[in-house]
Amino acid sequence: MSIRENERHVPANQQRALDRPFSPAPHDDQVLSFFEWCQLNRISERTGRRILKGPNGPKVTLLSPRRVGITIRNNREWQRSNERP
């Protein structure tokens, strides 16, 4: 499968997000969408879902019954908790 063929499988709203660079939020309480959180941590959506379902994922903010977000602060705390000594 070529790169072009693979691009067709990305929803249109996510494709637009991929086209523009991610800019960090200006404050700790800024809520990132799941997709933005994946971009920030340079992980795939599949890996992001696996992390959130596991016991050591970051704290999430429920934006709606089916949508979650992660604050900048919770992302930073999660990254620190996964640092090696």
ROKETI-889927 format. One record per atom (N, C-alpha, C): atom name; x, y, z. Coordinates in nm, 4 decimals. Example, Ala and Ser with C-alpha at 12.3 -4.5 7.8 and 13.67 -1.06 7.14 Angstrom:
! ROKETI-889927
<node atomo="N" c1="1.3190" c2="-0.5690" c3="0.7800"/>
<node atomo="CA" c1="1.2300" c2="-0.4500" c3="0.7800"/>
<node atomo="C" c1="1.3200" c2="-0.3300" c3="0.7800"/>
<node atomo="N" c1="1.2850" c2="-0.2250" c3="0.7080"/>
<node atomo="CA" c1="1.3670" c2="-0.1060" c3="0.7140"/>
<node atomo="C" c1="1.2900" c2="0.0030" c3="0.7870"/>
//
This chain:
! ROKETI-889927
<node atomo="N" c1="0.0854" c2="-0.1179" c3="0.0000"/>
<node atomo="CA" c1="0.0000" c2="0.0000" c3="0.0000"/>
<node atomo="C" c1="0.0897" c2="0.1240" c3="0.0000"/>
<node atomo="N" c1="0.0652" c2="0.2130" c3="-0.0900"/>
<node atomo="CA" c1="0.1446" c2="0.3342" c3="-0.0973"/>
<node atomo="C" c1="0.0995" c2="0.4342" c3="0.0084"/>
<node atomo="N" c1="0.1782" c2="0.5367" c3="0.0275"/>
<node atomo="CA" c1="0.1434" c2="0.6415" c3="0.1242"/>
<node atomo="C" c1="0.0135" c2="0.7082" c3="0.0832"/>
<node atomo="N" c1="-0.0050" c2="0.7331" c3="-0.0443"/>
<node atomo="CA" c1="-0.1264" c2="0.7977" c3="-0.0932"/>
<node atomo="C" c1="-0.2505" c2="0.7137" c3="-0.0624"/>
<node atomo="N" c1="-0.2404" c2="0.5831" c3="-0.0806"/>
<node atomo="CA" c1="-0.3538" c2="0.4959" c3="-0.0522"/>
<node atomo="C" c1="-0.3875" c2="0.4985" c3="0.0956"/>
<node atomo="N" c1="-0.2858" c2="0.5039" c3="0.1793"/>
<node atomo="CA" c1="-0.3066" c2="0.5059" c3="0.3233"/>
<node atomo="C" c1="-0.3727" c2="0.6359" c3="0.3687"/>
<node atomo="N" c1="-0.3474" c2="0.7470" c3="0.3016"/>
<node atomo="CA" c1="-0.4048" c2="0.8764" c3="0.3391"/>
<node atomo="C" c1="-0.5573" c2="0.8761" c3="0.3246"/>
<node atomo="N" c1="-0.6092" c2="0.7974" c3="0.2367"/>
<node atomo="CA" c1="-0.7537" c2="0.7931" c3="0.2177"/>
<node atomo="C" c1="-0.8263" c2="0.7411" c3="0.3405"/>
<node atomo="N" c1="-0.7590" c2="0.6652" c3="0.4243"/>
<node atomo="CA" c1="-0.8213" c2="0.6062" c3="0.5418"/>
<node atomo="C" c1="-0.8259" c2="0.7037" c3="0.6598"/>
<node atomo="N" c1="-0.7587" c2="0.8159" c3="0.6499"/>
<node atomo="CA" c1="-0.7593" c2="0.9154" c3="0.7573"/>
<node atomo="C" c1="-0.8804" c2="1.0057" c3="0.7387"/>
<node atomo="N" c1="-0.9673" c2="1.0190" c3="0.8423"/>
<node atomo="CA" c1="-1.0827" c2="1.1079" c3="0.8301"/>
<node atomo="C" c1="-1.0396" c2="1.2503" c3="0.7936"/>
<node atomo="N" c1="-1.1260" c2="1.3200" c3="0.7227"/>
<node atomo="CA" c1="-1.0925" c2="1.4528" c3="0.6704"/>
<node atomo="C" c1="-1.0538" c2="1.5503" c3="0.7812"/>
<node atomo="N" c1="-1.1253" c2="1.5498" c3="0.8943"/>
<node atomo="CA" c1="-1.0926" c2="1.6450" c3="1.0001"/>
<node atomo="C" c1="-0.9565" c2="1.6147" c3="1.0622"/>
<node atomo="N" c1="-0.9169" c2="1.4895" c3="1.0683"/>
<node atomo="CA" c1="-0.7856" c2="1.4551" c3="1.1210"/>
<node atomo="C" c1="-0.6767" c2="1.4851" c3="1.0199"/>
<node atomo="N" c1="-0.7042" c2="1.4696" c3="0.8931"/>
<node atomo="CA" c1="-0.6055" c2="1.4998" c3="0.7912"/>
<node atomo="C" c1="-0.5678" c2="1.6475" c3="0.7963"/>
<node atomo="N" c1="-0.6654" c2="1.7343" c3="0.8154"/>
<node atomo="CA" c1="-0.6349" c2="1.8769" c3="0.8265"/>
<node atomo="C" c1="-0.5459" c2="1.9027" c3="0.9483"/>
<node atomo="N" c1="-0.5713" c2="1.8333" c3="1.0579"/>
<node atomo="CA" c1="-0.4906" c2="1.8514" c3="1.1778"/>
<node atomo="C" c1="-0.3474" c2="1.8040" c3="1.1536"/>
<node atomo="N" c1="-0.3307" c2="1.7008" c3="1.0712"/>
<node atomo="CA" c1="-0.1966" c2="1.6523" c3="1.0413"/>
<node atomo="C" c1="-0.1184" c2="1.7511" c3="0.9560"/>
<node atomo="N" c1="-0.1892" c2="1.8281" c3="0.8759"/>
<node atomo="CA" c1="-0.1236" c2="1.9215" c3="0.7852"/>
<node atomo="C" c1="-0.0640" c2="2.0419" c3="0.8560"/>
<node atomo="N" c1="-0.1174" c2="2.0785" c3="0.9719"/>
<node atomo="CA" c1="-0.0644" c2="2.1960" c3="1.0402"/>
<node atomo="C" c1="0.0191" c2="2.1507" c3="1.1598"/>
<node atomo="N" c1="0.1229" c2="2.2242" c3="1.1940"/>
<node atomo="CA" c1="0.2072" c2="2.1851" c3="1.3064"/>
<node atomo="C" c1="0.1334" c2="2.2017" c3="1.4384"/>
<node atomo="N" c1="0.1630" c2="2.1133" c3="1.5323"/>
<node atomo="CA" c1="0.1025" c2="2.1213" c3="1.6652"/>
<node atomo="C" c1="0.1758" c2="2.2276" c3="1.7452"/>
<node atomo="N" c1="0.1008" c2="2.3190" c3="1.8044"/>
<node atomo="CA" c1="0.1628" c2="2.4203" c3="1.8893"/>
<node atomo="C" c1="0.1236" c2="2.3930" c3="2.0335"/>
<node atomo="N" c1="0.2203" c2="2.3907" c3="2.1243"/>
<node atomo="CA" c1="0.1904" c2="2.3625" c3="2.2639"/>
<node atomo="C" c1="0.0941" c2="2.4649" c3="2.3233"/>
<node atomo="N" c1="0.0129" c2="2.4191" c3="2.4152"/>
<node atomo="CA" c1="-0.0845" c2="2.5061" c3="2.4801"/>
<node atomo="C" c1="-0.0133" c2="2.6033" c3="2.5743"/>
<node atomo="N" c1="-0.0693" c2="2.7234" c3="2.5921"/>
<node atomo="CA" c1="-0.0027" c2="2.8233" c3="2.6741"/>
<node atomo="C" c1="-0.0162" c2="2.8016" c3="2.8249"/>
<node atomo="N" c1="-0.1061" c2="2.7134" c3="2.8692"/>
<node atomo="CA" c1="-0.1222" c2="2.6956" c3="3.0137"/>
<node atomo="C" c1="-0.1555" c2="2.5508" c3="3.0485"/>
<node atomo="N" c1="-0.1332" c2="2.5143" c3="3.1745"/>
<node atomo="CA" c1="-0.1473" c2="2.3762" c3="3.2200"/>
<node atomo="C" c1="-0.2889" c2="2.3219" c3="3.2136"/>
<node atomo="N" c1="-0.3894" c2="2.4077" c3="3.2224"/>
<node atomo="CA" c1="-0.5275" c2="2.3610" c3="3.2241"/>
<node atomo="C" c1="-0.5875" c2="2.3448" c3="3.0849"/>
<node atomo="N" c1="-0.5101" c2="2.3717" c3="2.9823"/>
<node atomo="CA" c1="-0.5572" c2="2.3540" c3="2.8448"/>
<node atomo="C" c1="-0.5837" c2="2.2056" c3="2.8210"/>
<node atomo="N" c1="-0.7016" c2="2.1746" c3="2.7675"/>
<node atomo="CA" c1="-0.7375" c2="2.0357" c3="2.7407"/>
<node atomo="C" c1="-0.7047" c2="2.0030" c3="2.5958"/>
<node atomo="N" c1="-0.6266" c2="1.8981" c3="2.5781"/>
<node atomo="CA" c1="-0.5931" c2="1.8490" c3="2.4453"/>
<node atomo="C" c1="-0.6946" c2="1.7433" c3="2.4059"/>
<node atomo="N" c1="-0.7334" c2="1.7422" c3="2.2809"/>
<node atomo="CA" c1="-0.8166" c2="1.6320" c3="2.2340"/>
<node atomo="C" c1="-0.7295" c2="1.5064" c3="2.2315"/>
<node atomo="N" c1="-0.7930" c2="1.3926" c3="2.2198"/>
<node atomo="CA" c1="-0.7184" c2="1.2668" c3="2.2139"/>
<node atomo="C" c1="-0.6176" c2="1.2703" c3="2.0999"/>
<node atomo="N" c1="-0.6605" c2="1.3176" c3="1.9834"/>
<node atomo="CA" c1="-0.5724" c2="1.3223" c3="1.8668"/>
<node atomo="C" c1="-0.4549" c2="1.4176" c3="1.8902"/>
<node atomo="N" c1="-0.4795" c2="1.5343" c3="1.9505"/>
<node atomo="CA" c1="-0.3711" c2="1.6291" c3="1.9814"/>
<node atomo="C" c1="-0.2734" c2="1.5682" c3="2.0817"/>
<node atomo="N" c1="-0.3269" c2="1.4955" c3="2.1797"/>
<node atomo="CA" c1="-0.2417" c2="1.4304" c3="2.2796"/>
<node atomo="C" c1="-0.1503" c2="1.3278" c3="2.2127"/>
<node atomo="N" c1="-0.2062" c2="1.2519" c3="2.1193"/>
<node atomo="CA" c1="-0.1247" c2="1.1550" c3="2.0458"/>
<node atomo="C" c1="-0.0151" c2="1.2253" c3="1.9668"/>
<node atomo="N" c1="-0.0496" c2="1.3346" c3="1.9016"/>
<node atomo="CA" c1="0.0502" c2="1.4107" c3="1.8256"/>
<node atomo="C" c1="0.1595" c2="1.4643" c3="1.9165"/>
<node atomo="N" c1="0.1208" c2="1.5208" c3="2.0295"/>
<node atomo="CA" c1="0.2170" c2="1.5783" c3="2.1228"/>
<node atomo="C" c1="0.3170" c2="1.4742" c3="2.1700"/>
<node atomo="N" c1="0.2704" c2="1.3538" c3="2.1954"/>
<node atomo="CA" c1="0.3570" c2="1.2478" c3="2.2454"/>
<node atomo="C" c1="0.4161" c2="1.1610" c3="2.1345"/>
<node atomo="N" c1="0.3847" c2="1.1966" c3="2.0102"/>
<node atomo="CA" c1="0.4359" c2="1.1263" c3="1.8925"/>
<node atomo="C" c1="0.4078" c2="0.9766" c3="1.8984"/>
<node atomo="N" c1="0.2808" c2="0.9453" c3="1.9254"/>
<node atomo="CA" c1="0.2363" c2="0.8066" c3="1.9276"/>
<node atomo="C" c1="0.1176" c2="0.7925" c3="1.8335"/>
<node atomo="N" c1="0.0921" c2="0.6711" c3="1.7909"/>
<node atomo="CA" c1="-0.0224" c2="0.6470" c3="1.7034"/>
<node atomo="C" c1="-0.1506" c2="0.6480" c3="1.7862"/>
<node atomo="N" c1="-0.2626" c2="0.6608" c3="1.7177"/>
<node atomo="CA" c1="-0.3917" c2="0.6580" c3="1.7873"/>
<node atomo="C" c1="-0.4147" c2="0.5214" c3="1.8525"/>
<node atomo="N" c1="-0.3731" c2="0.4179" c3="1.7863"/>
<node atomo="CA" c1="-0.3900" c2="0.2840" c3="1.8430"/>
<node atomo="C" c1="-0.3109" c2="0.2697" c3="1.9729"/>
<node atomo="N" c1="-0.1873" c2="0.3161" c3="1.9726"/>
<node atomo="CA" c1="-0.1061" c2="0.3122" c3="2.0944"/>
<node atomo="C" c1="-0.1669" c2="0.4012" c3="2.2009"/>
<node atomo="N" c1="-0.2188" c2="0.5172" c3="2.1622"/>
<node atomo="CA" c1="-0.2830" c2="0.6075" c3="2.2573"/>
<node atomo="C" c1="-0.4019" c2="0.5424" c3="2.3260"/>
<node atomo="N" c1="-0.4840" c2="0.4728" c3="2.2495"/>
<node atomo="CA" c1="-0.5992" c2="0.4032" c3="2.3088"/>
<node atomo="C" c1="-0.5546" c2="0.2934" c3="2.4041"/>
<node atomo="N" c1="-0.4495" c2="0.2224" c3="2.3659"/>
<node atomo="CA" c1="-0.3966" c2="0.1158" c3="2.4515"/>
<node atomo="C" c1="-0.3449" c2="0.1733" c3="2.5831"/>
<node atomo="N" c1="-0.2764" c2="0.2871" c3="2.5764"/>
<node atomo="CA" c1="-0.2233" c2="0.3523" c3="2.6971"/>
<node atomo="C" c1="-0.3379" c2="0.3971" c3="2.7876"/>
<node atomo="N" c1="-0.4408" c2="0.4577" c3="2.7300"/>
<node atomo="CA" c1="-0.5525" c2="0.5066" c3="2.8106"/>
<node atomo="C" c1="-0.6318" c2="0.3931" c3="2.8755"/>
<node atomo="N" c1="-0.6382" c2="0.2781" c3="2.8101"/>
<node atomo="CA" c1="-0.7096" c2="0.1642" c3="2.8680"/>
<node atomo="C" c1="-0.6293" c2="0.0953" c3="2.9776"/>
<node atomo="N" c1="-0.4985" c2="0.1128" c3="2.9752"/>
<node atomo="CA" c1="-0.4122" c2="0.0472" c3="3.0730"/>
<node atomo="C" c1="-0.4149" c2="0.1162" c3="3.2089"/>
<node atomo="N" c1="-0.3499" c2="0.0547" c3="3.3067"/>
<node atomo="CA" c1="-0.3517" c2="0.1083" c3="3.4435"/>
<node atomo="C" c1="-0.2620" c2="0.2297" c3="3.4653"/>
<node atomo="N" c1="-0.1674" c2="0.2548" c3="3.3760"/>
<node atomo="CA" c1="-0.0705" c2="0.3621" c3="3.3984"/>
<node atomo="C" c1="-0.0872" c2="0.4810" c3="3.3042"/>
<node atomo="N" c1="-0.2024" c2="0.4954" c3="3.2449"/>
<node atomo="CA" c1="-0.2260" c2="0.6063" c3="3.1534"/>
<node atomo="C" c1="-0.2472" c2="0.7368" c3="3.2282"/>
<node atomo="N" c1="-0.2478" c2="0.8488" c3="3.1564"/>
<node atomo="CA" c1="-0.2703" c2="0.9784" c3="3.2206"/>
<node atomo="C" c1="-0.4164" c2="0.9932" c3="3.2644"/>
<node atomo="N" c1="-0.4404" c2="1.0842" c3="3.3567"/>
<node atomo="CA" c1="-0.5773" c2="1.1156" c3="3.3964"/>
<node atomo="C" c1="-0.6457" c2="1.1831" c3="3.2785"/>
<node atomo="N" c1="-0.7690" c2="1.1449" c3="3.2528"/>
<node atomo="CA" c1="-0.8420" c2="1.2023" c3="3.1404"/>
<node atomo="C" c1="-0.9555" c2="1.2908" c3="3.1904"/>
<node atomo="N" c1="-0.9944" c2="1.3844" c3="3.1064"/>
<node atomo="CA" c1="-1.1083" c2="1.4713" c3="3.1310"/>
<node atomo="C" c1="-1.2183" c2="1.4289" c3="3.0355"/>
<node atomo="N" c1="-1.3363" c2="1.3983" c3="3.0889"/>
<node atomo="CA" c1="-1.4479" c2="1.3601" c3="3.0030"/>
<node atomo="C" c1="-1.5097" c2="1.4851" c3="2.9424"/>
<node atomo="N" c1="-1.5015" c2="1.4965" c3="2.8120"/>
<node atomo="CA" c1="-1.5579" c2="1.6106" c3="2.7410"/>
<node atomo="C" c1="-1.7036" c2="1.5851" c3="2.7038"/>
<node atomo="N" c1="-1.7363" c2="1.4596" c3="2.6852"/>
<node atomo="CA" c1="-1.8733" c2="1.4149" c3="2.6594"/>
<node atomo="C" c1="-1.8745" c2="1.2657" c3="2.6923"/>
<node atomo="N" c1="-1.9900" c2="1.2007" c3="2.6855"/>
<node atomo="CA" c1="-1.9922" c2="1.0578" c3="2.7175"/>
<node atomo="C" c1="-1.8980" c2="0.9723" c3="2.6316"/>
<node atomo="N" c1="-1.8679" c2="1.0192" c3="2.5108"/>
<node atomo="CA" c1="-1.7835" c2="0.9394" c3="2.4215"/>
<node atomo="C" c1="-1.6516" c2="1.0063" c3="2.3849"/>
<node atomo="N" c1="-1.6217" c2="1.1208" c3="2.4441"/>
<node atomo="CA" c1="-1.5014" c2="1.1944" c3="2.4069"/>
<node atomo="C" c1="-1.4202" c2="1.2297" c3="2.5294"/>
<node atomo="N" c1="-1.2899" c2="1.2049" c3="2.5220"/>
<node atomo="CA" c1="-1.2015" c2="1.2363" c3="2.6333"/>
<node atomo="C" c1="-1.0946" c2="1.3355" c3="2.5886"/>
<node atomo="N" c1="-1.0377" c2="1.4040" c3="2.6855"/>
<node atomo="CA" c1="-0.9271" c2="1.4943" c3="2.6620"/>
<node atomo="C" c1="-0.8269" c2="1.4777" c3="2.7745"/>
<node atomo="N" c1="-0.7077" c2="1.5286" c3="2.7540"/>
<node atomo="CA" c1="-0.6020" c2="1.5212" c3="2.8540"/>
<node atomo="C" c1="-0.5450" c2="1.6613" c3="2.8701"/>
<node atomo="N" c1="-0.5356" c2="1.7096" c3="2.9941"/>
<node atomo="CA" c1="-0.4796" c2="1.8426" c3="3.0156"/>
<node atomo="C" c1="-0.3274" c2="1.8373" c3="3.0012"/>
<node atomo="N" c1="-0.2693" c2="1.9509" c3="2.9735"/>
<node atomo="CA" c1="-0.1238" c2="1.9613" c3="2.9633"/>
<node atomo="C" c1="-0.0603" c2="1.9157" c3="3.0942"/>
<node atomo="N" c1="-0.1174" c2="1.9561" c3="3.2059"/>
<node atomo="CA" c1="-0.0638" c2="1.9192" c3="3.3376"/>
<node atomo="C" c1="-0.0664" c2="1.7672" c3="3.3565"/>
<node atomo="N" c1="-0.1808" c2="1.7038" c3="3.3274"/>
<node atomo="CA" c1="-0.1910" c2="1.5588" c3="3.3444"/>
<node atomo="C" c1="-0.0969" c2="1.4847" c3="3.2502"/>
<node atomo="N" c1="-0.0761" c2="1.5374" c3="3.1313"/>
<node atomo="CA" c1="0.0186" c2="1.4762" c3="3.0384"/>
<node atomo="C" c1="0.1597" c2="1.4844" c3="3.0948"/>
<node atomo="N" c1="0.1979" c2="1.6004" c3="3.1475"/>
<node atomo="CA" c1="0.3321" c2="1.6175" c3="3.2038"/>
<node atomo="C" c1="0.3529" c2="1.5239" c3="3.3234"/>
<node atomo="N" c1="0.2511" c2="1.5135" c3="3.4118"/>
<node atomo="CA" c1="0.2622" c2="1.4239" c3="3.5275"/>
<node atomo="C" c1="0.2754" c2="1.2785" c3="3.4831"/>
<node atomo="N" c1="0.1997" c2="1.2407" c3="3.3800"/>
<node atomo="CA" c1="0.2082" c2="1.1050" c3="3.3277"/>
<node atomo="C" c1="0.3478" c2="1.0785" c3="3.2708"/>
<node atomo="N" c1="0.4031" c2="1.1740" c3="3.1963"/>
<node atomo="CA" c1="0.5369" c2="1.1564" c3="3.1411"/>
<node atomo="C" c1="0.6398" c2="1.1418" c3="3.2535"/>
<node atomo="N" c1="0.6293" c2="1.2224" c3="3.3574"/>
<node atomo="CA" c1="0.7228" c2="1.2128" c3="3.4699"/>
<node atomo="C" c1="0.7111" c2="1.0798" c3="3.5417"/>
<node atomo="N" c1="0.5893" c2="1.0284" c3="3.5549"/>
<node atomo="CA" c1="0.5712" c2="0.9002" c3="3.6249"/>
<node atomo="C" c1="0.6325" c2="0.7842" c3="3.5469"/>
<node atomo="N" c1="0.6554" c2="0.8039" c3="3.4167"/>
<node atomo="CA" c1="0.7127" c2="0.6981" c3="3.3338"/>
<node atomo="C" c1="0.8623" c2="0.7158" c3="3.3092"/>
<node atomo="N" c1="0.9246" c2="0.8142" c3="3.3733"/>
<node atomo="CA" c1="1.0679" c2="0.8332" c3="3.3571"/>
<node atomo="C" c1="1.1452" c2="0.7224" c3="3.4269"/>
<node atomo="N" c1="1.2564" c2="0.6889" c3="3.3708"/>
<node atomo="CA" c1="1.3439" c2="0.5906" c3="3.4354"/>
<node atomo="C" c1="1.4377" c2="0.6623" c3="3.5311"/>
<node atomo="N" c1="1.4707" c2="0.5977" c3="3.6412"/>
<node atomo="CA" c1="1.5623" c2="0.6629" c3="3.7377"/>
<node atomo="C" c1="1.7039" c2="0.6744" c3="3.6849"/>
//
